[in-house]
Amino acid sequence: MGEIDRRRFLQAVGAAGAIGAFGLGTTSCVNPFASYTMGEARHTLEGLWDAIVPGTFNGIIEDPGPGAMDAGVQAWMESAAGTLPAPLDYITDWFLEAWAADLDWWADDFHFPLGDNTPTFGDLPLGPTLAESGRQYKIMLMQGLFGGIINLQYFGAVSLAKLAFYCDFRAHTAGTAPVGGPYIGFPGAVGMGPTDHFTYNAPAGSPDPRVIRTAGDLVAVP
């Protein structure tokens, strides 16, 4: 890393620590000098989600089962960005674009061996170790160095990506076969209206026919 890059990194770390400590803004970027459009960020973000739910990415079969690409996780994140309720309302287009810029910057400045023609984050191999210096390793490195609100926001977005995989966005918008939901027996989205048989939609005080009492007089749902 050159002296200018090192100075910029230390300045960014200091700014990130200050913002995390005082809770200013929606997030803190490692690299405040870069900005992406969603089109520029998309491949990097797809690589991020694929590191969370591996499958086939960049023409390489990392896991024989379906992954984030098959379930349309990136398409779901783009459609949901800016519409999520608190505390996930920080996940906006800006947040995702800035995160992608951060990841590419990290892939460039912290790839081993240093100084070679470093690929962007989305082109890195899948790997959780320093020797592989892959996408999973970069995620762990970022979360290990930046604690507090920054780490929580990254963790929240990563967790949401895994939920999006099980919800099978592409299956419900493009008519493709579900790939994530079958893993856990989840049927996917059921539409925008209320589900009548959910008890919370019934008037207050309505008995739930599923509820029974055990021999020890405990309330249970069979």
N, C-alpha and C positions, 0 to 999 in steps of 0.2 A: 504494500500500500504506500503510495507516495505521500510526501509531507502535506500537500494540499488536501488530499483525500483524508489523511489522518486527522487534520485539523477540523475539516468539515464533519467528520464522524464524531469527534469529541464534542463539538458544538451541538450537534444534533442530540447526542446522548444527554448533555446537560439540559437542553430544552425539553427533551422527553421527560427527564426526571422532574423538572419544575412543573410541567403541565400535569404529570401524574400526581404530584404531591398536592397541588392546589385544586385539582379537578377542573381545570379550564378546558373549554372546547369539548368536542366530541371524541377526539382521539389524538394521538401524537405520532407523527410520521418520523421514521428513522432518517429518511432522506427528504428534507423539506424543499430541495431544489428541483425535484422531478414531479411531473404531473402527467397523467395518462387520460386518454378518453377510454370509454368502455371498450371500444373496438381494439385499442392497443392493449388493454388490460386483460382481455378475454382469455388468451392462451395461457397467460400466467395464472389466472384464477382457476382455469380448468385444471392446470397442473396442481394447484393447491388442493382443490376438491378431490382430485384423483389420489393425492397422497393420503387423504383422509379415508376414502373408500376406493382402494385400488381395483383396477380392472384392466382394460386395454387402453393404452394411451401412447401417442406418438408412434403408433404402429407396433408397439411392444406389448406382449401379453404378460402383464405383471401378476395377474391373478386370473385363473381360468373362468371364474364367475363374473357376472356383470358388475360394473363399477359406477362411479359417479357420472361418467359420460353417458352410459346407457340410460340412466334414470333422469337425465336432463337437469342435473343439479345447478349448473350455471344459468340455464334459462330460468329456473325457478328463482334463483337469487336475484337475477336482474328484474324479474317481474315483481318480486316482493320488496325490493329495496325502496326505502322511503315510505312504505305503507305499514310497516310492522309496529305493533303497540309497544309502549315502554315495558321493560327496559331495553328492548331490542331496536328501538327507533333510531339508534345511532347508525344502524346498518343502512347506509344510503349509497347512491352511485358514487359520491365523493369518497366515502370510506373505502369502498371496494377498489376504486381506481388508485387511491393513495396506497392502499395495502399492496396492490400489484406492483406499484413503483418501488415500494420498499423491498419487496421480495426480489425483484430483479437487481436492485442495487446490492442487496446482500449476496446474491448469487455471483455478482461480479467481483465484489471486494473480499469475499470470504470463501471463495472457491479454491480448492487445493488441486494441483499446485498453483500457487499465485503467479500471475504474470502471463499465463497462457491465454489462448483465445477462449475466454470463459463464455459458456452459453448462458442464455437467460434462464430464469427460474423454471419456466415451463419446459425447457429442453434438458434440464438436469435429470439424471437417472433417479429412480426411486431408491432411497437408501437412508437408514437411520443412523449410520455411523460416521465418524469423522473421516475415516479412510474413503468411504464412498462419497461423502460430502454431497449427499443427495437432497431431494426435496423434503423428506421427512426430517432430516438432520437440520435443515435451515429453519423449519418451523419450531423445532425444539430449542434451537439456539436463540431465536428471537424471543420466545416465551421465557427462556431462562434468564435473559439479560434484562428484560423489561417487566417489572412487577406491577402490582397495583392495578389501576384502572385500565392500563393498556393491555396487560395480560388478560384481564377479565373480558375485555372487548374482543380480543382475538379468540379466546376460548369460546365465547358465546357464538361468534360467527362460525367457528369450526364445528361446534356442536349442532348448529342449525343446518349446516351442510349435510351432516349425517342424517338428521331427521328428514331433510329434503330427499335424500336417497330413498328412504323407506316410503315416502309419500308418492314416488313415481310420477313426477310432474309430466314427463313426456308421454306416459301412458294415458294420462287424462286429458291431454291437449292434442296429441297427434294420433291417438288410437293405437299406439304400439303396445306390445305385451308388457305387463308390469314385470319389473325385475327386482326391485328392492322390497316391496311389501310382502311377497311370498316368503321371504326369509323369516319373518316374524308373524305371518298370518294376518297382516294388516291389509284391509280391503282398499285403502286409499281414500281419497277425498269423497265425501258424500253429498257435495253440493253446498249452496249458500244458505239454504233454509234450515230451520230447526229439525231435529230428529225426534219424532213424536214419542218414541218409546223411552227416551232418556228421562229419568225422573225429574231432573231439574226444570223440565219444560211443563210439568204438571202444576196445577194450582197448589198453593201452600197448604200443607196438611193432608195431601192426598197420600193414601197408603201405597207403599211400593210392594207389589205382589211377589217380588223376588225375595223379600226379607223374611227370614224365619228366626225362630229362637231355638238355641241349642238346649240340651238337657241341663246345662249349667246356667241357663237363662241369659245367655249372651246373644246379642243380635248378630246375625250373619247373613251373607248373600251367597246362596248356593252356586 
